[in-house]
Amino acid sequence: MLYAVFMSAVLPPSPKPEQPVGEPELLQLESVEDEPCLRADAARNRARLLDAAARLIAQHGAAGVTMEAVAAEAAVGKGTVFRRFGDRTGLLTALLDHSERKFQAAFLAGPPPLGPGAPPVERLRAFGCAMLRRSVDELDLQLAAEPSPDRRFSAPALRVLHGHVVLLLRMAVPDADCELLAHTLMAQLNPALIHHLTKQCGMPLERLEANWADLVARVTCIEPPR
């Protein structure tokens, strides 16, 4: 069973290498779908607003998403958008929430090699490649909603991703400083770097995926399958 961790929750300290480690808990960035008082029409309006925002991003990029534009696209009053999401940052966070839930469910409980059931190194390779593909697909949105510098490494969603990489590293290379090594690996998956490499340097996604597999192999001393 997967349990939700809310924005205000404090994640437990990382276990020591000799302690049993389990999968990180599923993070839930927003709990609005679980609010018992949320009326069916309000839920439908929320879904319609998110669909409208997603269409605007697909057409114009994240820069084209304003509260006014979303209201016009969804054919509702501007006040409805503000009441539902608070501000533009809240709207972008809600858009990322759905993607984050799906991704976390995939690496915590989905089929291998991304999910449980595969060796840790195979899961680590699959995790990075899935992160790269996801970032390329929603790059504008991830960049627009990226946490400020003081929250970049403490935002709950990022802590869950980092904790998952730490877990896999502890199983694959238990003698390493897995906390710091996980930060080193996660740096390769930063949306700003992916934007620079794909948009400014013209690198194809396949090259980034191959580099991730090579990096994991060098860190774990386990060669990827040919």
Residue pairs with C-beta under 8 A, 6 or more apart in sequence:
2 25
2 26
2 105
2 108
2 109
3 25
3 26
4 25
4 26
4 27
4 28
4 31
4 34
5 11
5 25
5 26
5 27
5 28
5 156
5 160
6 28
6 31
6 156
7 29
7 156
9 156
11 156
11 159
11 160
11 163
14 163
14 166
14 179
15 21
17 170
17 174
17 178
21 167
21 170
21 171
22 167
23 108
23 109
23 116
23 164
23 167
24 108
24 160
24 163
24 164
24 167
25 160
26 101
26 104
26 105
26 108
26 109
26 160
27 100
27 104
27 156
27 157
27 160
28 97
28 101
29 93
29 96
29 97
29 100
29 101
29 156
29 157
30 93
30 94
30 97
32 38
32 46
32 94
33 43
42 84
45 76
45 80
45 84
46 84
46 94
48 74
48 76
49 70
49 74
49 76
49 80
49 81
49 84
49 85
49 91
50 94
50 95
50 98
51 74
52 70
52 73
52 74
53 65
53 70
53 73
53 91
53 95
54 95
55 73
56 64
56 65
56 69
56 70
56 73
57 64
57 65
57 95
57 138
57 140
57 141
61 140
62 92
62 140
62 141
62 143
62 144
62 145
63 140
63 144
65 88
65 91
65 92
65 144
66 88
67 78
67 81
67 82
67 85
67 87
67 88
67 91
68 78
70 81
70 91
71 77
71 78
71 80
71 81
74 81
81 91
85 91
85 94
89 145
92 141
92 144
92 145
93 145
95 141
95 145
96 138
96 141
96 142
96 145
96 157
99 134
99 138
100 157
103 130
103 131
103 134
104 160
106 114
106 115
106 130
107 114
107 115
107 123
107 127
107 130
107 164
108 115
108 116
108 164
109 115
109 116
111 117
112 118
112 122
112 123
112 126
113 122
113 123
113 125
113 126
114 123
114 126
114 127
114 130
115 123
116 123
118 126
119 172
120 168
120 169
120 171
120 172
121 168
121 172
121 216
121 220
121 222
123 168
124 165
124 168
124 169
124 172
124 185
124 216
124 220
125 212
125 213
125 216
125 224
127 164
127 165
127 168
128 185
128 188
128 189
128 209
128 212
128 213
128 215
128 216
129 209
129 212
129 213
131 161
131 189
132 189
132 194
132 205
132 208
132 209
132 212
133 205
133 209
135 142
135 189
135 191
135 194
136 194
136 198
136 205
139 191
139 194
139 195
139 198
139 199
142 191
143 191
143 192
143 195
146 152
146 191
146 192
147 155
147 158
152 158
153 159
153 162
153 183
161 186
162 182
162 183
162 186
165 182
165 185
165 186
166 178
166 179
166 182
169 176
169 178
169 181
169 182
169 185
169 219
170 178
172 220
172 222
173 181
173 219
173 220
173 221
176 219
181 219
185 215
185 216
185 219
187 193
188 211
188 212
188 215
189 212
194 208
197 203
197 208
198 204
198 205
198 208
213 224
214 224
216 222
216 224
217 223
217 224
